[in-house]
């Protein structure tokens, strides 16, 4: 074990290790839990500084490179799995991708330095001056290039890789693999000691890893496409159900009004004929009808049918249900999608109000101008804090169910969604 002399080159080496650890950690997070990039960026940077320092010490204390590689790999894998709770297979994929892409880039820079300064490979990677040179070239580029990879079209939603794009990517990497195989066959003598051959071999491995990774993305996208088709089928069924409910609602609304008009006519004729007992009976029936004649008039028939059904259900459960506002017949998003949003939020609000205890209530406010449609739903709830990010009914006490679906639908149509709790009151607000 030797002492570490901290000169200018050693400091450059230390910062290079820190940057390398930051790039690798963020790559692991991108493949494992992309949301951590926004939520725990400072935490990731702090871990990168700590691990980079440890790697720097190991690099200067441990002599054998094979031992260094094993220590690096095992430490990174266990650290990311324990601290970030990322599956080991994703950590291994990230480390392999890092080696294939970043090290290939660094090898290319080293090759340029070797050619320009006429230095052997061992001198470039071991001597302080040339090593510092290639580190100063590669590490800043890696640090700047990594944030650009956040926009790589992978993952969910708008980041999906299309089949055409994935086929092109796979074709490029297959061409690289083919070129590498041809090169290896052509230079079959002494390839283990040939730097160019080693570089192409590393490029071949990197291309193979990228092909496998892109293939896994294509498979995941196919699975997601199947899920979307299933969701589309459910939407069609839901649309049919809403249309049937709307027709049923309009039919009974018309019948109720016709029946009430008939009763009013009968009451007038009986008043003239003097049949007092029958007249009292009709008066009583009219009073009952006025209590039950609660048809919402929001301006949109689909919204009217949903609100009326939910109003009836809420009243049966002892919940005060109020509706205010008016919208246009034409909504800024398809009726079927707005119906899903409204139905989910009302179901959550009613469940939350039921569990709130005394004096449960649900308040619905609708407003629409030329530019914006606003839906706000308030309801009573229990005082203890609600985690709206969870999706299980038990964990979110009646509010998590459907919240994720609502959020996805709202964002799909470029709307704004917020849900908050203040004491015994939950407020959900949507704008389109």
Secondary structure, DSSP 4 states (H G I P E B T S, - for coil): -------HHHHHHHHHHHHHHHHHHHHHHHHH-TTHHHHSHHHHHHHHHHHHHHHHHHHHH---HHHHHHHHHHHHHHHHHHHS---HHHHHHHHHHHIIIIIHHHHHHHHHHHHHHT--HHHHHHSHHHHHHHHHHHHHHHHHHHHHHTTSS-SSGGGPPPHHHHHHHHHHHHHHHHHHHHHHHHT-SSGGG-HHHHHHHHHHHHHHHHHHHHHHHHHHHHHHHHHHHHHHHHHHHHHHHHHHHHHHHHHHHHHHHHHHHHHHHHHHHHHHHT-HHHHHHHHHHHHHHHHH-----SS-HHHHHHHHHHHHHHHHTT-EEEEEEE--SS-SS-HHHHHHHHHHHHHHHHHHHHHH-SS-EEEEEEEE-SS-EEEEEEEE--SS---TT---TTTTTTSSTTHHHHHHHHHHTT-EEEEEEETTEEEEEEE-
